[in-house]
Amino acid sequence: MPIYEYVCDSCETRFEKIVINKQQEIACPKCASKKATIQLSVFATANGSGASAKSSTTSSSGGGSCCGGGCGCH
């Protein structure tokens, strides 16, 4: 079952929802609005972070950014 990420069109809350079928109603957990926009998801890598390949090679080579390069912020 896919997990989709949404942003509420009313209150701008971001939330995730497991969708069993496309006809399932989606409601914001904060304001209960049924108007939400699906977002593009960032997939996790093998180490569990959403960091890009560039940042993971940077951290393994001993280099990095202000935070060590492991979080993918640069």
C-alpha positions in Angstrom: 0.0 0.0 0.0 1.4 3.4 -1.0 1.9 6.2 1.5 1.1 9.6 0.0 2.1 13.0 1.4 -0.4 15.8 1.3 -0.7 19.5 2.2 -4.1 20.8 3.4 -5.4 23.5 1.1 -7.2 25.2 4.1 -4.7 25.2 6.9 -1.4 24.2 5.1 -0.8 21.2 7.4 1.4 18.5 5.9 0.4 14.9 6.6 0.8 11.4 5.3 -1.9 8.9 4.5 -1.8 5.2 3.5 -4.1 5.0 0.5 -5.8 1.6 -0.1 -7.8 2.8 -3.1 -8.0 6.0 -5.1 -11.6 6.5 -4.1 -10.7 6.8 -0.4 -11.5 10.2 1.1 -8.6 12.2 2.4 -9.2 14.6 5.4 -6.7 16.8 7.1 -6.0 15.6 10.7 -5.9 19.1 12.0 -8.9 20.9 10.5 -10.8 18.0 8.9 -10.9 19.7 5.5 -11.3 17.3 2.5 -9.3 19.6 0.2 -5.7 18.5 0.1 -3.0 18.6 -2.6 -0.7 15.6 -3.1 3.0 16.3 -2.8 6.0 14.7 -4.4 7.7 12.4 -1.9 11.4 12.1 -1.2 12.4 8.4 -0.9 14.7 7.1 1.8 18.1 5.7 1.0 19.6 2.5 2.4 20.9 4.3 5.5 17.4 5.7 6.2 17.9 9.3 5.3 16.6 11.3 2.3 20.1 12.6 1.6 21.4 12.7 -2.0 24.2 10.5 -3.3 26.5 13.6 -3.4 26.2 14.3 0.3 26.7 10.6 1.2 29.9 10.4 -0.8 31.0 13.7 0.8 30.6 12.4 4.3 32.3 9.1 3.6 35.4 10.9 2.1 35.9 12.8 5.4 34.7 16.1 4.0 31.4 17.7 4.7 29.6 20.8 5.6 29.1 22.6 8.9 27.2 19.6 10.3 29.5 16.9 8.9 27.6 16.3 5.7 25.5 13.4 6.9 22.2 15.1 6.9 22.2 16.2 3.3 21.6 19.9 4.1 24.4 21.0 1.6 
